Amino acid sequence: MRGWVRVFSDTEPPENIFAYQPWLVGDTEMRVVEGHRHGKVLIARLAGCDDRDAAAALTGLAVAVRRSQLPPPQPDELYWVDLEGLRVETTAGADLGQVSHLLPTGANDVMVVAGERERLLPFVWDEVVKDIDFERGRILVDWDPAF
């Protein structure tokens, strides 16, 4: 209504998405005029999106922010996007492939590793993930390549 759009956010908490300005909506940079929780969903009014038709044109487009808008991760934190493309190698030296993307789950996050076949590895520090070496572009894991 009146240009408001429903927003799906991956930030924690979801309302933090409103702290980032501007948004990249599809290929277009847009400024958030207002945004808040409305029941169980987030809604936003974007500059230049003044009616129902303009809002409908944005349906299905991804919302992103530039990396420079994000705070640097703390020493014990990382951004998932930084893991994408890293090689995954077992402690025994087997190359499992590259991190395609990560999936959130209730118990722990999961790395999707694309190699000669796709593998789903739980992202569990110390138990599975032993080391992340950004300089070498590698994640070291304790994982049976047959699994």
Backbone bond lengths (Angstrom), bond angles and torsions (degrees), N, CA, C in turn:
res aa  C-N    CA-C-N  psi(-1)  N-CA   C-N-CA  omega(-1)  CA-C   N-CA-C  phi
1 M - - - 1.441 - - 1.530 110.12 -
2 R 1.290 116.85 137.38 1.468 122.58 177.44 1.532 112.36 47.83
3 G 1.317 116.85 32.59 1.449 120.39 175.25 1.513 116.07 89.87
4 W 1.316 118.60 -0.08 1.458 120.51 177.69 1.530 108.88 -72.06
5 V 1.327 115.78 143.44 1.467 121.03 178.63 1.519 109.96 -124.54
6 R 1.319 115.85 150.09 1.459 121.43 174.21 1.521 107.27 -84.76
7 V 1.333 115.62 138.78 1.461 121.43 -175.23 1.526 109.46 -123.69
8 F 1.322 116.46 134.80 1.457 122.13 173.64 1.522 106.92 -106.99
9 S 1.324 116.28 122.72 1.460 121.39 -171.53 1.524 111.63 -116.72
10 D 1.329 115.61 138.72 1.466 121.76 174.23 1.525 111.83 -100.34
11 T 1.331 117.71 5.62 1.461 119.49 178.58 1.523 109.71 -77.10
12 E 1.316 115.83 160.71 1.468 121.58 177.84 1.515 109.27 -121.21
13 P 1.311 120.66 116.53 1.453 126.72 -10.38 1.528 110.46 -70.02
14 P 1.330 117.36 163.31 1.476 120.52 -174.91 1.527 114.13 -53.93
15 E 1.334 117.89 -34.51 1.458 121.04 -178.64 1.522 113.31 -63.80
16 N 1.317 118.08 -16.47 1.472 120.62 179.05 1.524 112.60 -61.54
17 I 1.324 117.75 -18.81 1.466 120.31 178.95 1.532 111.00 -57.50
18 F 1.338 116.47 -29.95 1.466 120.00 -178.19 1.530 113.01 -72.09
19 A 1.312 118.01 -14.53 1.466 121.67 179.63 1.524 112.42 -76.60
20 Y 1.320 117.08 -16.35 1.469 120.81 -177.02 1.521 110.03 -95.04
21 Q 1.328 115.13 130.60 1.459 121.58 178.91 1.510 109.22 -137.86
22 P 1.276 121.36 138.72 1.457 127.41 -13.15 1.532 110.34 -81.46
23 W 1.326 115.55 172.86 1.465 121.55 172.90 1.516 108.46 -96.21
24 L 1.307 115.29 152.08 1.458 121.12 167.70 1.527 105.15 -101.52
25 V 1.317 116.26 111.93 1.461 121.80 -179.61 1.516 106.06 -108.09
26 G 1.343 115.25 107.16 1.463 118.48 -168.68 1.515 107.18 64.28
27 D 1.316 116.93 -121.95 1.472 122.01 178.13 1.529 112.93 -104.00
28 T 1.342 116.04 7.94 1.459 120.40 -174.01 1.517 111.73 -110.06
29 E 1.320 116.00 132.29 1.461 121.03 175.24 1.527 108.46 -79.85
30 M 1.347 115.81 127.78 1.461 120.30 -178.41 1.517 110.26 -135.36
31 R 1.341 115.47 141.96 1.453 121.78 178.78 1.526 108.98 -95.53
32 V 1.328 115.98 136.96 1.457 121.79 177.17 1.526 107.98 -83.23
33 V 1.322 116.81 119.74 1.463 122.03 178.43 1.521 109.63 -83.46
34 E 1.331 116.07 -45.29 1.462 122.71 177.97 1.512 108.61 -146.50
35 G 1.314 115.42 151.46 1.453 119.35 174.11 1.510 110.53 -161.59
36 H 1.327 116.38 142.80 1.457 120.79 178.29 1.529 110.50 -167.05
37 R 1.317 113.93 171.21 1.465 120.95 175.09 1.527 107.24 -78.30
38 H 1.324 115.59 136.93 1.462 122.52 176.74 1.520 106.61 -128.94
39 G 1.328 115.77 94.36 1.466 119.71 -173.07 1.517 108.51 70.56
40 K 1.324 116.61 -121.90 1.461 121.20 -179.11 1.521 113.33 -96.16
41 V 1.324 118.21 0.26 1.466 120.85 -176.87 1.528 110.56 -118.98
42 L 1.315 114.97 163.62 1.461 121.54 173.31 1.520 107.70 -100.90
43 I 1.325 115.40 140.11 1.458 119.41 175.69 1.521 108.51 -130.63
44 A 1.323 114.93 152.33 1.463 120.43 -178.72 1.522 109.88 -142.29
45 R 1.326 114.69 149.71 1.454 121.68 171.03 1.518 105.86 -112.00
46 L 1.314 115.85 122.58 1.456 121.99 -176.04 1.522 110.35 -106.00
47 A 1.326 116.22 142.95 1.461 120.81 177.76 1.523 109.19 -58.34
48 G 1.322 116.18 132.24 1.456 120.88 179.43 1.512 113.77 86.59
49 C 1.298 117.17 -4.04 1.465 121.89 178.68 1.530 106.18 -111.73
50 D 1.349 115.05 85.91 1.454 119.74 -167.74 1.523 115.53 -106.20
51 D 1.314 117.97 -3.99 1.458 118.23 179.58 1.532 110.45 -147.28
52 R 1.305 114.42 174.68 1.463 121.62 -176.44 1.532 112.03 -58.24
53 D 1.335 117.59 -40.52 1.460 120.90 -178.69 1.525 111.50 -65.72
54 A 1.335 117.01 -41.02 1.468 120.64 178.03 1.524 110.26 -64.33
55 A 1.337 116.56 -40.30 1.467 120.53 177.96 1.525 110.47 -65.93
56 A 1.322 117.93 -41.67 1.463 121.83 -179.63 1.529 111.17 -62.52
57 A 1.322 117.22 -32.38 1.470 121.02 179.43 1.526 111.93 -66.30
58 L 1.332 117.39 -18.63 1.471 121.52 -179.51 1.526 112.70 -92.17
59 T 1.325 117.11 -6.53 1.463 121.51 -177.13 1.525 110.51 -56.00
60 G 1.325 115.59 129.58 1.459 121.58 176.19 1.517 115.04 85.06
61 L 1.329 118.36 -5.54 1.462 120.23 179.71 1.525 110.39 -80.23
62 A 1.309 115.91 144.95 1.459 121.10 178.22 1.523 109.90 -78.92
63 V 1.332 115.07 145.07 1.460 122.04 173.69 1.527 107.06 -105.01
64 A 1.317 116.29 130.64 1.462 120.89 179.10 1.523 108.97 -138.52
65 V 1.313 115.47 165.26 1.461 121.89 171.99 1.522 107.26 -129.88
66 R 1.310 115.33 158.20 1.466 119.04 178.54 1.527 109.93 -73.03
67 R 1.310 116.03 147.38 1.464 121.41 179.19 1.524 110.75 -55.13
68 S 1.313 117.46 -36.47 1.460 121.08 -178.73 1.528 112.60 -64.19
69 Q 1.331 118.13 -16.71 1.456 121.69 178.49 1.532 111.82 -82.49
70 L 1.304 117.60 -15.36 1.465 121.30 -176.85 1.518 110.67 -87.12
71 P 1.315 117.01 145.53 1.465 118.81 175.26 1.526 109.58 -70.27
72 P 1.322 117.89 150.27 1.459 118.25 177.12 1.530 109.83 -63.94
73 P 1.317 117.53 142.47 1.467 118.77 179.16 1.523 111.21 -66.86
74 Q 1.313 115.69 148.41 1.460 121.82 175.48 1.534 108.09 -68.93
75 P 1.328 118.62 165.11 1.471 120.33 -177.75 1.539 113.95 -55.18
76 D 1.319 118.69 -30.94 1.457 120.65 -179.22 1.529 112.56 -101.19
77 E 1.342 117.21 17.46 1.462 122.34 -179.50 1.520 110.03 -123.31
78 L 1.326 115.40 163.81 1.457 121.47 172.79 1.514 108.59 -156.40
79 Y 1.319 115.63 162.69 1.453 121.50 174.39 1.521 108.06 -97.55
80 W 1.318 116.04 137.54 1.457 120.38 -179.73 1.526 111.47 -54.38
81 V 1.312 116.73 -40.31 1.454 120.30 -177.46 1.531 111.34 -57.62
82 D 1.332 117.48 -28.02 1.462 120.79 179.28 1.527 112.52 -70.66
83 L 1.328 116.99 -19.80 1.461 120.92 179.03 1.526 112.20 -86.59
84 E 1.324 116.53 -25.35 1.459 120.27 -177.65 1.525 110.13 -62.47
85 G 1.316 115.40 129.41 1.453 121.33 -179.82 1.516 114.44 94.04
86 L 1.336 118.61 -12.59 1.458 120.50 177.73 1.531 110.07 -70.97
87 R 1.329 116.22 144.88 1.462 121.78 175.00 1.521 108.06 -72.70
88 V 1.316 116.62 146.43 1.459 121.95 176.88 1.523 107.06 -116.21
89 E 1.324 114.96 122.91 1.466 121.69 -176.42 1.522 108.45 -128.58
90 T 1.332 115.33 141.04 1.467 119.04 178.27 1.525 109.66 -80.23
91 T 1.324 115.56 163.58 1.469 120.35 177.64 1.515 111.34 -63.19
92 A 1.348 117.35 -19.78 1.465 121.98 177.58 1.530 112.03 -89.35
93 G 1.343 117.07 0.09 1.461 120.57 175.66 1.515 115.60 96.39
94 A 1.317 119.94 4.30 1.467 121.91 179.49 1.531 110.03 -79.52
95 D 1.325 115.89 133.29 1.466 122.02 178.27 1.529 108.10 -87.84
96 L 1.334 116.78 118.62 1.464 120.90 -178.10 1.523 112.80 -94.73
97 G 1.320 118.02 -15.43 1.463 121.38 -178.61 1.508 110.94 126.89
98 Q 1.331 116.11 -154.92 1.460 122.75 -178.24 1.521 110.17 -119.01
99 V 1.338 114.76 150.43 1.457 119.55 175.09 1.524 108.22 -69.55
100 S 1.323 115.76 118.95 1.460 121.90 177.27 1.527 109.73 -82.43
101 H 1.321 115.46 -51.07 1.460 121.97 178.98 1.522 108.49 -167.60
102 L 1.299 116.38 176.94 1.465 121.74 178.13 1.519 109.57 -120.85
103 L 1.332 114.46 151.94 1.458 121.13 179.17 1.521 109.34 -121.85
104 P 1.312 117.27 133.13 1.467 118.80 173.82 1.525 109.21 -80.38
105 T 1.307 116.52 138.54 1.460 120.83 174.06 1.522 107.09 -133.83
106 G 1.295 116.48 172.35 1.450 119.29 -179.20 1.514 113.22 -66.60
107 A 1.322 116.67 -41.26 1.463 120.42 -174.91 1.525 111.97 -82.63
108 N 1.315 117.75 -50.70 1.464 123.15 -179.52 1.524 108.03 -158.68
109 D 1.321 116.08 161.27 1.452 120.06 177.24 1.523 108.98 -74.76
110 V 1.325 116.08 158.04 1.455 121.76 -176.31 1.524 109.27 -126.71
111 M 1.343 116.32 130.69 1.461 121.64 173.50 1.518 108.59 -87.34
112 V 1.317 116.25 130.76 1.455 121.59 173.23 1.523 105.78 -96.09
113 V 1.328 115.88 114.56 1.459 121.86 -175.28 1.527 108.46 -109.26
114 A 1.326 116.29 120.02 1.460 122.29 -179.90 1.517 109.13 -100.21
115 G 1.325 115.85 119.23 1.462 122.45 177.54 1.515 107.96 -142.94
116 E 1.340 116.84 -134.98 1.462 118.36 175.97 1.517 110.68 -64.37
117 R 1.335 115.51 -18.90 1.467 123.37 169.70 1.521 107.55 -152.67
118 E 1.305 116.04 165.39 1.463 119.32 179.56 1.524 110.19 -84.74
119 R 1.335 115.10 134.62 1.465 121.27 177.34 1.522 109.15 -123.67
120 L 1.317 115.53 147.59 1.456 122.08 174.57 1.516 107.42 -112.21
121 L 1.332 116.10 113.09 1.462 121.25 -178.46 1.523 109.81 -112.64
122 P 1.325 117.64 128.30 1.461 119.03 177.05 1.525 110.06 -65.36
123 F 1.313 115.51 134.83 1.465 119.75 178.18 1.526 107.48 -88.31
124 V 1.326 115.16 84.17 1.461 122.22 -178.52 1.524 107.16 -123.99
125 W 1.354 115.40 111.34 1.460 120.51 -179.82 1.523 110.76 -58.59
126 D 1.307 115.86 145.31 1.459 126.53 177.23 1.522 112.57 71.23
127 E 1.319 118.41 -44.16 1.459 120.07 -179.08 1.529 111.44 -75.82
128 V 1.337 117.52 -47.57 1.469 122.13 179.95 1.523 109.94 -113.58
129 V 1.322 116.98 -55.71 1.462 121.26 -178.71 1.528 108.47 -83.53
130 K 1.319 115.23 115.17 1.461 120.59 -177.36 1.528 112.78 -95.45
131 D 1.332 116.67 -34.68 1.458 119.39 -176.92 1.522 109.01 -160.93
132 I 1.330 115.18 146.92 1.462 121.58 171.30 1.515 106.29 -123.43
133 D 1.318 115.49 120.50 1.457 121.61 -178.85 1.527 108.09 -117.49
134 F 1.332 116.32 96.34 1.462 120.55 -177.23 1.523 111.35 -66.68
135 E 1.335 117.47 -33.62 1.468 120.13 -179.73 1.525 111.12 -63.83
136 R 1.325 116.60 -39.46 1.472 120.83 178.89 1.520 112.32 -89.88
137 G 1.341 116.69 -7.24 1.461 120.36 179.78 1.511 112.86 66.71
138 R 1.352 116.16 41.62 1.452 120.40 -171.75 1.522 112.31 -139.00
139 I 1.326 114.65 143.15 1.459 122.13 170.01 1.521 106.48 -115.13
140 L 1.314 116.69 126.14 1.461 122.75 179.11 1.528 107.83 -96.79
141 V 1.338 115.52 127.27 1.467 119.91 -178.05 1.514 111.46 -129.26
142 D 1.320 115.39 151.76 1.463 122.39 171.58 1.515 105.73 -96.80
143 W 1.332 115.61 95.78 1.465 120.83 -172.94 1.525 110.11 -151.01
144 D 1.286 116.92 138.99 1.460 122.63 177.26 1.522 108.46 -79.00
145 P 1.346 118.91 117.18 1.467 121.02 -178.17 1.534 113.20 -60.42
146 A 1.317 117.98 -21.45 1.457 120.08 179.07 1.519 112.18 -75.38
147 F 1.308 116.12 -14.54 1.463 120.37 -177.05 1.510 110.48 -93.10
